[in-house]
Amino acid sequence: MTEPNEPPTPLARMRFSWQRGTGRPTRIEPRPPDVPHVDDSTPPADAVESKAGDRGRDDTLVARGWVPPVPARTPEVTPEAAPPASTTPRAAPEVAAPEVGAPELPPPASTPATPYAVSAPATRREEVVRREAVGVARGRRRSAGTSRTRQTFDVPPPGGRFSGGRGAHAAVRVTLVLCSCLVATGIVAYFAFTFGLATARSQQPSLDAADIARYRLTAFPVAQAGQFAADYARICLTHDTEPGASEEREALLARYVSSGVDPTCGWNGEGGSQQVIDATWTGESEPIEEYGEKARMMTVRVLTDKGSRIVTVPVYVADLRTGDGMRVVGDIGEVPQPTLVEVPPPEPRADVDGNLTDGLVRGEFFAQFFTAWGDSDAPALQRLMTPDATRRVANGLGGSLTSPTIRQARVFLPPNVDSSAGTYEWRTGQHTEAWVWVDWHMPGVGETAVETRAYRLQLVKTTEASSPSQEWAVRDIRGGVPAVKGG
């Protein structure tokens, strides 16, 4: 009994044209008796089934082009309906005609049929299974074609490590990165060391010929040679007639002079005495042509208990770079004192505010300030100085001078203000300069001994009050006052 033809349904329309057929009856050829039946669904001979249901075997066979077989369903035949053996097989039932507009494909190659069995059209399930098998085979072929360019690898589990060549490659990359870092660090360290060494060497003081000529400098160590000449002049001009003092003086001079120089430095050692108070190089020198650049005449000012004297000392230096190897290479000479001239006094920078000067003097502002400043009385100074006062104001003299008395004071008006115009109104925040002369007593010298010192004070008006002594404060103090006209 055969399965009747199914009418066209939506599922039938979704099938491929080769599955639905072409609408023509299929011709079944009888199988020759001498040709054995070959089952196309048999896998290749070299494929050995290792395990039932092994997926790897199926993938290998599909990649080689083998398509899984679809079992053919043989229709049931009753004795009444079975045709005789010699009768020609009946034609296959007609398949539903393809839809209008669907492309027609050639029918697949038919498989030789046996004279005892007739292939019937596949059912829905069989056709679905076959379609899935064909799709899997095509996907495997595409995978096999692209496997040459795409590589797969295993991902190690958390905490694991790569195995085989991939782990070795990772170790090589890490080693290369570490080696590169070490090499870069070594290069940087080398250049840093070289740069530091070059910088240290460049700190050596040196002058080239261009600088010396341009700025009129000299490579001769004048400061060291000037101090050397001043020390020699101190010993040379010290005369002592006490027994043994002359021999001690000559022994000290021998440390400075070279051979051929007068060992007594010009003194015969008879009669009189002279003590040196101070000896200083004046900053003046001139080269000695006989020694080239290694010797110069150094001018020294010597202050003795008999007066001031100016002498020149010839000094030789063996190493101009370090100043080593100094010697006095000749006898000293005495030169005239610096020329003194009369200097006309300058004009004052501004007019004096007589009203403000009298108010600060009568209000004892200056007296209170210099008393606290001479004793370095910090609480008293806080009331008389500004918050931004300099360190000179806050420190004071520390008691070296005491009992100040204001001898004279001048408080100047702002520039370009005429004192004859009347009383000037000072505003809060304005500042001015005051010159103050103070008589000091020196502790331990005597009660009647007085020394006068002059100071320049910067004053700031900090507030408005009824008395000028309560309105002003000291911001800075400096010693010395120039002599001006009308002083």
Secondary structure, 3 states (H helix, E strand, C coil): CCCCCCCCCHHHHCCCHHHHCCCCCCCCCCCCCCCCCCCCCCCCCCCCCCCCCCHHHHHHHHHCCCCCCCCCCCCCCCCCCCCCCCCCCCCCCCCCCCCCCCCCCCCCCCCCCCCCCCCCCCCHHHHHHHHHHHHHHHHHHHHHHHCCCCCCCCCCCCCCCCCCHHHHHHHHHHHHHHHHHHHHHHHHHHHHHHHHHHHHHHCCCCCCHHHHHHHCCCCCCHHHHHHHHHHHHHHHCCECCCCCHHHHHHHHHCCCECCCCCCCCCCCCCCCCECEEEEEEEEEEEECHHHHHHEEEEEEEEEECCEEEEEEEEEEECCCCCCCCEEECCCCEEECCCCCCCCCCCCCCCCECHHHHHHHHHCCHHHHHHHHHHHCCHHHHHCCECCCCCHHHHHCCCCCCEEEEEEEEEEECCCCCCHHHCCCCCCCCCEEEEEEEEEEECCCCCCCCEEEEEEEEEEEECCCCCCHHHCEEEEEEEECCCCCCCC
